[in-house]
Amino acid sequence: FLLNGTFWQIVQVMIFAVCAIIAFVACMERFFLIRMTWFETILWTISALMLVWNNTGVNYAGLLLFASLILFQVFQKKRVGSPAHIPS
């Protein structure tokens, strides 16, 4: 069966999985809150891979990198401002 483990192990795996999916989609789109540089895209890819790796220490390092990248994007968005409205 899937989700075989203690409640906290299941919660931990679900958090890592959701964050990995978000990181993977962000790196594929090269956009999260603002457009990413290639270096940021590589870091998001590394974060996604670390979050699905079969090692708890690597998972937590990936989660730390994921949170750091989100904070970086938030600060960059505040510094740059909102993008101009593009009429459809």
Phi and psi restraints in degrees (value plus and minus 20) as a CYANA .aco file:
   2 LEU   PHI     -97.7   -57.7
   2 LEU   PSI     144.4   184.4
   3 LEU   PHI      38.0    78.0
   3 LEU   PSI      23.7    63.7
   4 ASN   PHI    -113.6   -73.6
   4 ASN   PSI      87.7   127.7
   5 GLY   PHI     144.9   184.9
   5 GLY   PSI    -195.4  -155.4
   6 THR   PHI     -92.8   -52.8
   6 THR   PSI     146.1   186.1
   7 PHE   PHI     -77.4   -37.4
   7 PHE   PSI     -64.0   -24.0
   8 TRP   PHI     -90.8   -50.8
   8 TRP   PSI     -52.2   -12.2
   9 GLN   PHI     -86.4   -46.4
   9 GLN   PSI     -59.0   -19.0
  10 ILE   PHI     -86.4   -46.4
  10 ILE   PSI     -63.5   -23.5
  11 VAL   PHI     -82.0   -42.0
  11 VAL   PSI     -63.7   -23.7
  12 GLN   PHI     -80.0   -40.0
  12 GLN   PSI     -66.9   -26.9
  13 VAL   PHI     -84.0   -44.0
  13 VAL   PSI     -59.9   -19.9
  14 MET   PHI     -85.0   -45.0
  14 MET   PSI     -61.3   -21.3
  15 ILE   PHI     -83.6   -43.6
  15 ILE   PSI     -67.2   -27.2
  16 PHE   PHI     -81.6   -41.6
  16 PHE   PSI     -60.1   -20.1
  17 ALA   PHI     -87.0   -47.0
  17 ALA   PSI     -64.6   -24.6
  18 VAL   PHI     -84.3   -44.3
  18 VAL   PSI     -64.0   -24.0
  19 CYS   PHI     -84.0   -44.0
  19 CYS   PSI     -58.5   -18.5
  20 ALA   PHI     -83.8   -43.8
  20 ALA   PSI     -61.6   -21.6
  21 ILE   PHI     -84.6   -44.6
  21 ILE   PSI     -63.9   -23.9
  22 ILE   PHI     -82.0   -42.0
  22 ILE   PSI     -65.1   -25.1
  23 ALA   PHI     -84.0   -44.0
  23 ALA   PSI     -61.4   -21.4
  24 PHE   PHI     -84.5   -44.5
  24 PHE   PSI     -65.1   -25.1
  25 VAL   PHI     -85.7   -45.7
  25 VAL   PSI     -60.2   -20.2
  26 ALA   PHI     -81.8   -41.8
  26 ALA   PSI     -62.1   -22.1
  27 CYS   PHI     -91.4   -51.4
  27 CYS   PSI     -52.3   -12.3
  28 MET   PHI     -89.7   -49.7
  28 MET   PSI     -56.1   -16.1
  29 GLU   PHI    -104.5   -64.5
  29 GLU   PSI     -38.0     2.0
  30 ARG   PHI      37.0    77.0
  30 ARG   PSI      16.7    56.7
  31 PHE   PHI    -175.2  -135.2
  31 PHE   PSI     113.3   153.3
  32 PHE   PHI    -145.4  -105.4
  32 PHE   PSI    -103.1   -63.1
  33 LEU   PHI    -117.8   -77.8
  33 LEU   PSI     -51.1   -11.1
  34 ILE   PHI    -157.1  -117.1
  34 ILE   PSI     148.9   188.9
  35 ARG   PHI     -84.2   -44.2
  35 ARG   PSI     122.0   162.0
  36 MET   PHI    -118.2   -78.2
  36 MET   PSI     131.5   171.5
  37 THR   PHI    -100.4   -60.4
  37 THR   PSI     151.1   191.1
  38 TRP   PHI     -84.9   -44.9
  38 TRP   PSI     -57.4   -17.4
  39 PHE   PHI     -82.0   -42.0
  39 PHE   PSI     -64.1   -24.1
  40 GLU   PHI     -82.7   -42.7
  40 GLU   PSI     -59.7   -19.7
  41 THR   PHI     -81.1   -41.1
  41 THR   PSI     -61.2   -21.2
  42 ILE   PHI     -84.5   -44.5
  42 ILE   PSI     -61.1   -21.1
  43 LEU   PHI     -84.5   -44.5
  43 LEU   PSI     -59.6   -19.6
  44 TRP   PHI     -84.2   -44.2
  44 TRP   PSI     -57.8   -17.8
  45 THR   PHI     -85.5   -45.5
  45 THR   PSI     -63.9   -23.9
  46 ILE   PHI     -81.1   -41.1
  46 ILE   PSI     -61.8   -21.8
  47 SER   PHI     -80.9   -40.9
  47 SER   PSI     -64.8   -24.8
  48 ALA   PHI     -81.8   -41.8
  48 ALA   PSI     -62.7   -22.7
  49 LEU   PHI     -86.7   -46.7
  49 LEU   PSI     -59.1   -19.1
  50 MET   PHI     -85.7   -45.7
  50 MET   PSI     -53.0   -13.0
  51 LEU   PHI     -93.6   -53.6
  51 LEU   PSI     -40.4    -0.4
  52 VAL   PHI    -124.2   -84.2
  52 VAL   PSI     -21.6    18.4
  53 TRP   PHI     -86.6   -46.6
  53 TRP   PSI     128.8   168.8
  54 ASN   PHI    -108.8   -68.8
  54 ASN   PSI      38.6    78.6
  55 ASN   PHI    -174.8  -134.8
  55 ASN   PSI     103.8   143.8
  56 THR   PHI     -82.3   -42.3
  56 THR   PSI     -59.7   -19.7
  57 GLY   PHI     -82.2   -42.2
  57 GLY   PSI     -62.2   -22.2
  58 VAL   PHI     -87.1   -47.1
  58 VAL   PSI     -57.5   -17.5
  59 ASN   PHI     -80.9   -40.9
  59 ASN   PSI     -65.4   -25.4
  60 TYR   PHI     -88.1   -48.1
  60 TYR   PSI     -54.9   -14.9
  61 ALA   PHI     -84.6   -44.6
  61 ALA   PSI     -59.8   -19.8
  62 GLY   PHI     -84.9   -44.9
  62 GLY   PSI     -57.6   -17.6
  63 LEU   PHI     -86.2   -46.2
  63 LEU   PSI     -58.7   -18.7
  64 LEU   PHI     -84.7   -44.7
  64 LEU   PSI     -63.6   -23.6
  65 LEU   PHI     -83.5   -43.5
  65 LEU   PSI     -62.2   -22.2
  66 PHE   PHI     -78.6   -38.6
  66 PHE   PSI     -68.2   -28.2
  67 ALA   PHI     -84.1   -44.1
  67 ALA   PSI     -59.1   -19.1
  68 SER   PHI     -83.8   -43.8
  68 SER   PSI     -60.7   -20.7
  69 LEU   PHI     -86.9   -46.9
  69 LEU   PSI     -57.0   -17.0
  70 ILE   PHI     -84.1   -44.1
  70 ILE   PSI     -66.1   -26.1
  71 LEU   PHI     -81.4   -41.4
  71 LEU   PSI     -60.8   -20.8
  72 PHE   PHI     -80.2   -40.2
  72 PHE   PSI     -63.5   -23.5
  73 GLN   PHI     -84.2   -44.2
  73 GLN   PSI     -60.7   -20.7
  74 VAL   PHI     -81.9   -41.9
  74 VAL   PSI     -66.3   -26.3
  75 PHE   PHI     -87.6   -47.6
  75 PHE   PSI     -57.2   -17.2
  76 GLN   PHI     -84.8   -44.8
  76 GLN   PSI     -60.2   -20.2
  77 LYS   PHI     -85.2   -45.2
  77 LYS   PSI     -59.7   -19.7
  78 LYS   PHI     -86.0   -46.0
  78 LYS   PSI     -57.5   -17.5
  79 ARG   PHI     -91.3   -51.3
  79 ARG   PSI     -63.6   -23.6
  80 VAL   PHI     -99.6   -59.6
  80 VAL   PSI     -54.4   -14.4
  81 GLY   PHI      73.9   113.9
  81 GLY   PSI     155.7   195.7
  82 SER   PHI     -96.7   -56.7
  82 SER   PSI     127.0   167.0
  83 PRO   PHI     -87.3   -47.3
  83 PRO   PSI     135.1   175.1
  84 ALA   PHI     -84.1   -44.1
  84 ALA   PSI     127.0   167.0
  85 HIS   PHI     -92.6   -52.6
  85 HIS   PSI     109.2   149.2
  86 ILE   PHI    -124.8   -84.8
  86 ILE   PSI      94.7   134.7
  87 PRO   PHI     -87.6   -47.6
  87 PRO   PSI     125.3   165.3
